[in-house]
Amino acid sequence: MNQQTESLVDNIITAESRLLQLRANNELFIRRTPLDLSHSLSKELQARVYLKLESEQVTGTFKVRGAFNKLSSLHPINNHSTVVTASTGNHGAAVAHAGSVLKIPVCIFLPRNVQSTKVDKLSNYDVVLQYEGMDCLEAEMAAKRYAEERELIYISPYNDWDVVAGQGTIAPEICQQLGSSLDIVYVTVGGGGLIGGIAAYLKAISPHCLVIGCLPENSPVMYRCIQAGKIIEYPCSDTLSDASAGGVEPGSITFSLCQQYVDDYVLVSEEEISENIRYMVDKHKKIVEGAAAVAIAACRKDRQRHKSLNKSNLKIVVVVCGSNIGYETLKKCL
């Protein structure tokens, strides 16, 4: 384990303490999410398969972990200065929620063509919304310029050590809840903040554990970057996994984390994503977003790996990363 990883693991432990303190104050701020044994998946895959239900986290995704850790880590002199971010979805809602709890003003940049339903969700919080550009990248660049010009703190959804450490707190939580060694974990990959934190922690304490990155075939950007050995631009198509879609920022810290600690990747089709959104409703009575269904689909199609390990009591965890799916999208999948 290199010095950078040791530092990240230490930061994850520190982040866990911060989040525990927040939860002790009020469970409405942030939750310890369930780790449920899936009887249907366990029977299907002939293993003990657990679902880490970040879909039941406050704001509906894991993102609130990184947002709270980042905002909680700010020096007291910055605590009442506005923080800036750019997001049309889960990250924006997470930063807005954390800012509301911690009394830190938040400014969120959105592209001018953002869907009204996403604006409505962010408008539930006391935040300033700024509209710049015609896509997420243009809004992000505008947010960074705005923050730099005013000497404010910009919060990336994944290219930030405090955010990655916050997302990584899922790993010690899984270990505590499982109470025994873990063999494989499946994690959806977008920018890499979630899997980067989880993988660094698990490889530090349990090197034998396989960390499998899960991506939609229509937006496999991090996987293509890993194949290329560097961060590249890669054309993407529309995907039900919109929360994980998009490019990887040049110089992102998550690229090296994925290079070092993610063992393999599984890509899934749009049909498989849709099928597993439906599967979760049918078999578990849970509503999940497309990004969460990516990891479930990957686990279900990865049977050859499970067999190759030749282990009688194989323990698998699937991180179910979120539940923010629109009604019309859900209806089409059912």
Secondary structure as GFF3:
##gff-version 3
##sequence-region A 1 334
A	DSSP	alpha_helix	3	25	.	.	.	ID=ss1
A	DSSP	beta_strand	35	37	.	.	.	ID=ss2
A	DSSP	alpha_helix	39	45	.	.	.	ID=ss3
A	DSSP	beta_strand	48	53	.	.	.	ID=ss4
A	DSSP	three_ten_helix	54	56	.	.	.	ID=ss5
A	DSSP	three_ten_helix	58	60	.	.	.	ID=ss6
A	DSSP	alpha_helix	63	73	.	.	.	ID=ss7
A	DSSP	three_ten_helix	76	78	.	.	.	ID=ss8
A	DSSP	beta_strand	83	86	.	.	.	ID=ss9
A	DSSP	alpha_helix	90	102	.	.	.	ID=ss10
A	DSSP	beta_strand	106	110	.	.	.	ID=ss11
A	DSSP	alpha_helix	116	122	.	.	.	ID=ss12
A	DSSP	beta_strand	128	131	.	.	.	ID=ss13
A	DSSP	alpha_helix	136	149	.	.	.	ID=ss14
A	DSSP	beta_strand	153	154	.	.	.	ID=ss15
A	DSSP	alpha_helix	161	168	.	.	.	ID=ss16
A	DSSP	alpha_helix	170	178	.	.	.	ID=ss17
A	DSSP	beta_strand	184	188	.	.	.	ID=ss18
A	DSSP	alpha_helix	193	205	.	.	.	ID=ss19
A	DSSP	beta_strand	210	216	.	.	.	ID=ss20
A	DSSP	alpha_helix	221	228	.	.	.	ID=ss21
A	DSSP	three_ten_helix	242	244	.	.	.	ID=ss22
A	DSSP	alpha_helix	253	261	.	.	.	ID=ss23
A	DSSP	beta_strand	264	268	.	.	.	ID=ss24
A	DSSP	alpha_helix	270	284	.	.	.	ID=ss25
A	DSSP	alpha_helix	290	301	.	.	.	ID=ss26
A	DSSP	alpha_helix	303	309	.	.	.	ID=ss27
A	DSSP	beta_strand	315	320	.	.	.	ID=ss28
A	DSSP	alpha_helix	327	333	.	.	.	ID=ss29
###
